[in-house]
């Protein structure tokens, strides 16, 4: 594939790449920078896109590896005394959430996914949110399909357990309140 071919495909990919970048980075500005760096990197390496490889999966892979490199660089800066100040980062509400209930539910789901280990979180985002097939996700992350299935299964179990624990805590809290009122 040529850079011109990829350049013609990128505009249609940008919304999904940006959404993925926002989900893995958690910050709008980081996501914008991440997508921009990934697009530049892809255009520079367009000749490396193998025939039969889905360009979108390839781009997800580049976004993921670019983010990992950024996290490593931040870690080095942090150890060298250059701390990242989260107080200055802007947070963006989800424009798709229309009611307070939907916003609360969305927040709980996002928080649960963010608590997953990085490998499980990325697989959950690619398969569950971006809609990639197991095979496409395996290709994007350069891991066997069994690894994708395993990580996704563990991620789903962890999220299910988290919500089960929260439900049990609410039930117990309600029972305790009733006991105190009696």
Secondary structure, 3 states (H helix, E strand, C coil): CCHHHHHHHHHHHHHHHHHHHHHHHCCHHHHHHHHHHHHHHHHHCHHHCCCCCCHHHHHHHHHHHHHHHHHHHHHHHHHCCCCCCHHHCCCCCCCCCCCHHHHHHHHHHHHHHHCCCHHHHHHHHHHHHCCCCHHHHHHHHCCCHHHHHHHHHHHHHHHHHHHHHHHHHHHHHHHHHHHHHC
